[in-house]
Amino acid sequence: MFGLWDRYVLPPLISCACASKPFMKQRGKILPEAEGTVLEVGCGCGTNFSFYDQSKVTHLHAVEPAEGMIKRARDEWAASPRSIDCDFHMCGAEALPIDDKSVDTAVVTFVLCTIPDWQSSLNEFRRVLKPNGKILFSEHGL
């Protein structure tokens, strides 16, 4: 399904670009605010994982449509012992395999610009978020 570029070249390139100092500084500002059951859309290679406060997050749903990226995210998760349970979902954000009103915090960092149907994704966030849920959002463009 994916070529060599998508599997072996693109994941490290994106990981490197998204781990630059300004991006990491912004991640450090918002991600510690995540709590309860968390949905992370576009988890990529797992760049956000180290920013979650393990005393506040009980479960993580890591969503990523790219096979090469989610493989790296799983490896990153496995390499660092964490007390948080994590389910990895290889899918887009337009149709999430997550129950209605089951998420406390949705995390969207530097990824909404890559989602083809971002309107459907926002509707999915609304569907899975609990009534008092919150979205932690950071984007680098319009």
RAQUI-V885753 format. One record per backbone hydrogen bond with DSSP energy under -1.0 kcal/mol. CO is the residue of the C=O (numbers start at 0). NH is the residue of the N-H. E is the energy in kcal/mol with one decimal. If there is no record, write none. Layout:
# RAQUI-V885753
{{CO	NH	E} {CO	NH	E}}
This chain:
# RAQUI-V885753
{{2	6	-2.0} {3	7	-3.1} {4	8	-1.2} {4	9	-3.0} {8	12	-1.6} {9	13	-2.8} {10	14	-2.4} {11	15	-2.3} {12	16	-2.5} {13	17	-2.8} {16	19	-1.1} {19	23	-2.6} {20	24	-2.4} {21	25	-1.9} {22	26	-2.4} {23	27	-2.3} {25	29	-1.6} {26	30	-2.5} {29	32	-1.7} {30	33	-2.0} {35	57	-1.8} {35	58	-1.4} {36	103	-2.1} {36	104	-2.0} {37	60	-3.2} {38	106	-3.6} {39	62	-2.9} {42	45	-2.5} {45	48	-1.0} {47	50	-2.2} {48	51	-1.2} {52	55	-2.1} {52	56	-2.0} {55	35	-3.1} {57	84	-1.1} {58	37	-3.2} {59	86	-2.7} {60	39	-3.1} {61	88	-2.9} {62	41	-1.3} {62	42	-2.4} {65	69	-2.6} {66	70	-1.9} {67	71	-1.5} {68	72	-2.3} {69	73	-2.5} {70	74	-2.1} {71	75	-2.4} {72	76	-2.6} {73	77	-2.5} {74	78	-1.7} {84	59	-2.4} {86	61	-2.7} {88	63	-2.3} {88	90	-1.4} {95	97	-1.5} {102	129	-2.9} {103	133	-2.2} {104	38	-2.7} {105	135	-3.3} {106	40	-2.4} {107	137	-2.3} {110	113	-2.3} {111	114	-1.1} {116	120	-1.6} {117	121	-2.3} {118	122	-2.0} {119	123	-2.1} {120	124	-2.3} {121	125	-2.1} {122	126	-2.1} {123	127	-2.5} {124	128	-2.0} {126	100	-2.5} {127	101	-1.5} {127	102	-2.6} {129	132	-2.4} {133	105	-2.7} {135	107	-2.9} {137	109	-3.7}}
